[in-house]
Amino acid sequence: MSANCLMCSLGYRLGMCFILSLWVCWDCIWGLVKDGNSTIGGRPAFPVFRAGAGLLLVHWFWGLSVFVWTRHRINYIYLFDFNPRIVDTPITIYNDCVDETLVFLILMLLYYKVRE
């Protein structure tokens, strides 16, 4: 696949993540403001979603760190003693993060909407 196609696909999926994030934020805030009802933060599975979000943030920040190190030509592969044959590029890490975030947000919305 060409680089332009990969970037277009990444941008499209990032847009989907952004819209799903807005939807989750809307459901979290609007239910509390409108009716005073418990939002997703009051559900029993919220600690599981919070832990999943923490792991996703670690993955996103790892991609950002790899991007910065690559951009500034810091040899992080040597510093961390990684195997150079299996190290992912920042774009590959971002693609994985976007896929994981999409699944996370969809599962979060499904859990919240089914229990309403």
Buried (B, 14 or more C-beta within 10 A) or exposed (E): EEEEEEEEEBEEBBEBBEEBEEBBEEBBEEBBEEEEEEBBEEBEEBEEBEEBBEEBEEBBEBBBBBBEBBEEEEEEBEEEEEEEEEEEEBBEBBBEBBEBBBEBBEBBBEBBEEEE
